[in-house]
């Protein structure tokens, strides 16, 4: 069963609030904090900060304990600006694994600058199924490694809703150990980069973005075209080039509903290490598949989602729902691209309106694939 980013069922937020509420009986500070979240008592112009513990379990990690946080705000506390968000997550497990994550989408006043990026520091297992679209369902090796991942886009507005700028990507995989699955008796050929690598890429990005709230887009369009080159001349282990195209369209349907669609393409050339191939799966696109379940030089994937935000119940206006479906494929080169063996996934989810004044939901999605079921619980929509 594929569950979230690491085959894991995340038991967070709602159960945490319930337990905190019981603990906080008579605890004034905690009670006020939980009440401010549930009732959203803040001024819409003011920044909002949320912090909450997480709990998870999976066979490869045993119990995982973490702490998540989310900061949302408008530049200069002006609601005509776009909503910026910074979120963080740190965790450790009983198997001595740990990690620290930060993601952000930051808009300056009047959108003159747009910073979009993520940071990952973690010691965490990867499941390696091989390379290609016809790899076995069961992983052939568990890869223990230390990982550093830093990707940043620094974009300047050149015209209304259009941004151009610099992109950089740094990835380091060290202390790598391939542990063959118990079912694998014969030695397996190790992929490029199996001894670890450090790769630094520089490039340019062109973005069209008229979204106002990146955590819940009601209407808008986002498209990014980026090219990054990694070269030994500036310290990379390998020489390769990556081109990424990501286009998303959102349309309001009636007063409450939203139709969203996404088309993602990633195209690599050169000597690409296994950890920087096009990786399919995860909590955003092709939900239900483990992130990296399928990998190859190139990937094309698409998804659609219909959101009911909220469902107009008589007793509350804070519950919503969604249905979604996706299809994709990884392949070595364009000559080998066809529509045979396309991977598909689909599912549905519930939504809870966490910050009514800022229109931010937390989502619980259940995704179904030919290989199992995935569960995802996050703040903000998948895309």
Secondary structure, DSSP 8 states (H G I E B T S, - for coil): ---GGGT-EEEETHHHHHHHHHHTTT-HHHHHHHHHHHHT-S-TTS-EEEEEEEEEEETTTEEEEEEEEEEEEEGGG-TTS-EEEEEEEEEEETTS-EEEEEEEEEE-GGGSEEEEEEEEEEE--EEE--SBTT--SS-SEEEEEEEEEEEEEEEEEEETTEEEEEEEEEEEEEEEEEEE-TT--S-----TTTT-EEEEEEEEEEEEE--SBTTS-SSEEEEEEEEEEE-GGGT-SS-EEEEEEEEEEEEEETTTEEEEEEEEEEEEEES--GGGSEEE-SSSSSTTS-TTSEEESEEEEEEEEEEESS---SS-S-EEEEEEEEEEEEESSGGG--STT-EEEEEEEEEEEEEGGGTEEEEEEEEEETTEEEEEEEES---
